[in-house]
Each structure stands twice: as structure tokens, then as C-alpha cells.
Amino acid sequence: MDIKEQLEPAPSLGLCGRTADLVADEGLLCDRRLRTAIAMKGFINQIHRGAQQRSSLSRSVQRSLSRGEPAFLRRLSVAGANTLSDRRLLWALVAILAVARVLADLPVFMPAGADVYGFIGIGHRALSNPGAIYPEAAAQIEQGFVFVTLYPPTQLLVAAAYALLPGSAGAPLWVATDIVAAIAALAILLRFIARFHPAAPPVFCLVVVCFTPLFEEIRLGQRGGVLLLFGVGAMVLVGTRPVASGLLAGLATALKFYPGAMVLGVHPKRHWTFVASLLITAAVAIGVSFIPFGSPLFYLTRILLPSLTWQNSGPHDCFQNSTQLLYARVLDGEPYGVINRAGVWHQVTFDSWHFHLLATALGYMTIAVVIAATVWAVWRSGAAQPYSLALCFSLGTLIPGEVFTYQFLPMLPILLIVFMKTLQLHKFGTVLALSAALWILIASPCALPLPSLWTVAALAIFGLSVRLATLFRPEASQAGPMDTRGDLPQSPD
């Protein structure tokens, strides 16, 4: 019953009824009482709404109490719920970690051997003698050299454009371009997936600040920021503008081939225009860019294919990882270089086992399972976006035979998408597991007992993402819609 109805007595009582024998003073007093009651009702409703918002993260905790879960799990759930609902604390953590990140990375920002200088250098060669680049690289590969030019011709054209800048302006300007592209990609993704709760944006930023591969990409001047922008743009546009989405994905594929795996992330009948747009854009961009550099067939057979396996990628150090190297180091005694405090590199091994055939078989088997799991998860999710394209985008980390620290960047979109979804649905166990994988990626791989723990973390993120595919189905999203008023939807039991 409404509180106004409770406080307003019936006319027969004579206390506030409109009867002829009411005196003016009594009527004035009753009117004041009624106004006070209405004001109190509004105040109580405000308190109630505030209590609902504060307790929105605690409903799953209440269910755990009713199920009789262990006390330490209840305390952990309460602590997690309180932390994730405190925006000021989360933003403070973001600020502290951002300052720590800047202090750690600024002294090594664009070091003397940064990749951006080689990128601009090959741009100068593309301007002076473009036809000699790939033949020289093929000759070096045949002689056993491994650190050769493997850039697709589209990257050579971009490098040539920045090499035209006067003096040494090309390198810092490219790094600035990469930074702006990465920020734009993350801003788009933040707006697309992190609007369901006021605490979501700081959690999103916290994950980004802790993701070391992003900052390795930026400080070395790689091309991942631009690829991230094209990839995220494709993810958010595929549902409404599939042709434009395919155009962006095709440009990313032309720059670095792995974004082409996004053709696996859509329904072939509903989004055939996306697939066609991607393939046509990539083919035209790559074909045209080969004109000044020679034959595409020469590049494929003499440069790209001989360099695909990790065995031909050169001596490996602790900054290099891959799915195959994980098994080679654990099961086959594969050595890797580490650097001591004196700055001297030396070779170490993780163990003395030498199961070469087993390590090789498990490496290729894992890659096959990853590809099959990607297709299966896309099907289970109903080709939901941006989840499906982000999952396919992450194959750029898990499939290649040689993966440097910055090449773990393709894992970031799927990590953010799944992290925010599990937070929205109060699946704190999965949030904790993803946080553990992120914790591994905070440290340099050279600071870990085994550098390939980075690969383990990436595989864990991928595995959790595949396991939760059904959460992204359209009917599942409709069952737990986003509440823009501040309350998080409930996770199904």
C-alpha cells in the first residue's frame, strides 16, 4: 500500500477528512502532516534506491551465504564485491599503476635498437631501390641469416611514406601515430562494451594499464596500434556496416596477415558481404603494393614460407615465445638467452628432458585444437559480436612460430570483452582467473622462471574465452540486459 494512503485516514475518523465540523487550525495541521509524510516517503525512497545500488554487487554473495559456502570464500566474495563497486578506489588504482607504468617505461622508451628505426630504415631503401629488397632477403635466408626483411609490401609503403619526412622526424612521428591509433581503438572498445555500470570504465582502464604487451608495442614503435584500430573498428561495425567492417579488416590483413583469421568469426550466410569485402580489400591492397617490389610468388616461396616455423626464426631469447616454443622448452630442453645484471647474455635451459617428437607433436596439436576451438566457440556464441571477431583476432598470438612481447597485443580485445562480460554477470571466479593470467603478463618474460609462462597465460585467456562463448549469444544478452542506472544484472545460478 502506498505510504500516502497509509497516512491519510478515512473521512469517518474526522481527523483529516473534509467534514463540515473541521476547524481551520486542525485542517492546517493535517495538511502539514500530509506534506511531511510525502517528503519522508521521497527521502525513504532515495535511501532505498541508494541501498539497492550499493548492494547490487552483493546479490551473488547473498546467494553464496544461503548455499552454505566456506567462510573464507564468503569473505573473499564480499571483499571483491566491495572493491568492484568502489569507483574512487578503482580510479585511484588506475592512477597509481599508470604513474608506475610511465616511470618504468619512460627510461626505455624508443631505445637505440628500437624496431621503429629499422622500420624507417627499410623505408629509405624502399625509396632508393625497392626492387632489391626481397631478393637480398631471400639470399640471406638461403645463407642461414634469420634477421632479414619479412615485411609485407604494404608495410614497406607505409615505411617509405614516413621516411620522406625531413631529418629524423619519421621515427617519432610513426610512434605518435601508433599511440594515437591504440588510444582510439581502446576508446571505441570502452564505449562499446563498458557502459553497463559506473565501475566498468575504471576496471577497463585497470586491465589496459596492466597489459604489458601494449606498452612494449608503443615503446618499440611497432605497427600493432594501427592493427588494433582496424581490428576493433571491424568488430564494432560488422553488425551494422559489414562492408565497411570488411574494409577495415582487409586493410589490417594487408599490413599483417593474421587479421585475415576474422573471416572465421562471422556467419557465412548472414555476413557474406563482410567476408567478400575483407578478401577483396586485402587482395587489392597487397597486389597493388607489390608493383614496385617484385613478384608476390617470389615473396611467398622464397621469404614467407621458409620463415614460418620457429626452428628457422633464429636464436631464441627470453623475449621470444610461441605455442611451439612452450613445448620445446619444457619437453625438449630448448635453450634460450637471458641477460644478467652485467648486461651479458647467456644460454639457459628449463630442464634436461629431450622429447623432441613429443614436443613437436604437442605444439602442432595445440595449434590445431586452438583453431578448431575458435570455430566451435564462434558457432556456440551465434557469431556474437564483438566477441567472435576478437577471438579470431587473438589467433595472431597463438598461431605464429615466433612471438615477441609486443605480438601478444592481439589478446587484448578478447581479454577486455570477456573480462567485462564476466564482471557484468558477477562471475567472480572467472574474473579472478583472468586476473591471474593478466598478473603473469605484467612482468617481463625474462623476469619469470620460464619465459613461456606468457604463452601459458595467453592460452588460459583463450581457453576461458572459449568456455564462456554461450554468454554472448543474443538470447543470453537479452536475459541479462545492461542497466544504465548503475545496477549490474544478475548471473544465472
Order of alpha helices (4+ residues) and beta strands (2+ residues): alpha-alpha-alpha-alpha-alpha-alpha-alpha-alpha-alpha-alpha-alpha-alpha-alpha-alpha-alpha-alpha-beta-beta-alpha-alpha-alpha-alpha-alpha-alpha-alpha
